[in-house]
Amino acid sequence: GRVPDGGWMADAILHEGELWLVDFSARMSSSGTKMLYHTCDDLSYPTNVINAALGEEWRMINPKPAIPTYYSFLPFPKGKISNIQYPDASQLDEIVLSVEEGGRVFEMRNDVQVADRGLVVATSPDGTRNDAEDTVLSFINNIQYDVD
């Protein structure tokens, strides 16, 4: 079956016009990342990258403009989190609030564990990547909480 599009990372080398896919995985970096989300009518950008690496034709049917996107995991520190107050999230496109009142955050050392803190995503369809980044960072910088 087809896996729906989602966060992914790839390492590739372009050598003498030939694309060599080194690594590809369905995960996102644990640090905040700027992304350009490319789409077309029948295939997504990640699908095209895989197809090109497999030697298939790169197809961009009716390409749509890239949407500047920025995401970041929430930066809760290690400890018991209390008195959480989140700012207005109306400018965000996606928000996953995984840390609950009284929840404990353990030391995070890898991409899988850091996702347990929560995630925010903003896009800037008519703006720039910096607009999306500013929206996310403004939200994150205005989260109030206590750590025990």
N, C-alpha and C positions, 0 to 999 in steps of 0.2 A: 504494500500500500504506500501511498504518498504521505510523507511527513509534512505537516503544515509549516510554512515559513516561520522562523523565529530567530533568536539570537544565534550567531555562529561566528566562528573565527577560522581563518585560513592563512596558511603560509605558502607562498608560491614564489617561484623564480621564473622570470622571463628571460630566456636565453636564445639569442639569434632568432627571435620571432616565435619561439616555441614556448608554451606555458607548461611548467613542471609543477604539479601540485605536491607540496612536501607534507602538509598536514592539514586536515580539515576536521572540525568537530562542532557539534551542536552545543556550544557554550559561549558565554560572554566573558570578557576580561573582568577581573575583580575591581578594577579601577574605573573611574568615570571615562567614558569614551564618546568621542564624536563619531557619528555615523552618517553616511549618505545612503538613504534607502532608495535603490533603483528598482523600478518595476516596469513590466511591459504586459501586454494583454494576456498572454498564455503562459509565460514562464517568469520566474523571479530571477533576480541577479545571482543569488547563490546557485540556482539551478544552472545558469549559464556558465558560471565558473567551473562547476563540476563537469559539465558537458565538454567544455573546452579542454579541460585536463584529460578527459577520456578520448580526445581527438575528434569529437563531434563538432558539427558546425555551431558557431556562436550565433544565436538568433535573438534579435531585438525587434520584435513585431510591435509596431505602434508604441515606441518608448514614451514613457511619461517622465516629466521632470523629476529630478532627485528631490527628496524631502529632507532638509537638514534635521537631524535628530541627535539628541544627547541623552544618555542614561547614566545613572549612578546608583550604586548600592548605598543604603543609608549607613552613615558612619557611627553607629552606636559603639561605644567602647565596651571593654570587658567589664562585667559586673551586673548587678541587679538594677534594672531600669524602672524608675517610678516617676510619677507626676509628669507623664508625657503630654505635651501640648503641640499638636501639629498645626502649622500655618494653613492658610487657605490653599487648597489644591486645585482650584478651578482652572488654572492655566496649564496644568499637567495633562498629558494624554493618557498616562497609565500610572497607577500607584499601587504598590503592594506593601501593606503595612504588616510585617510579620512579627514585630516585637510588641507584645502586649504589656499592659500595666502590670508591674511586678515580675515581668519576665526576666530571665537571666540570659545574658550574652556571654558566650565563652570565647576564648581566644580563637581568632580566625586565621587559619594558615593556608587555606586553599580556596579555589573558586567555588567549590561545592558548598563549603561551610559559610562563606561570606554572603551567599544568597539568602540565608536565613534571617538576615538583618532587615530585609525589605528592599524595594527597588522603586525608583521613580524615572519616568520617561517623558520628555517633552519634544515636540516637533515645532518647526517654524516654517510652515508651507510658503509664506510670503516673505520670509526674512532670511536670516543667515544662520550658520551653525552657532555663531556666538549668541544669537537671540535664544536659541534652544538651550544652550549651556547656561546662560544667565538665569533662565527660568528655573532650571533644576537646582543650580547652586543657591539661588535666593530661597527656595523652599528648604533645602538642607540646612542652610545657615540660620534659619529661623525656627528650627525645631528646638523646643525647650524640654529639658528632662533633668532628672537627678539620677546619680549613680551611687549605689551603696556597695 
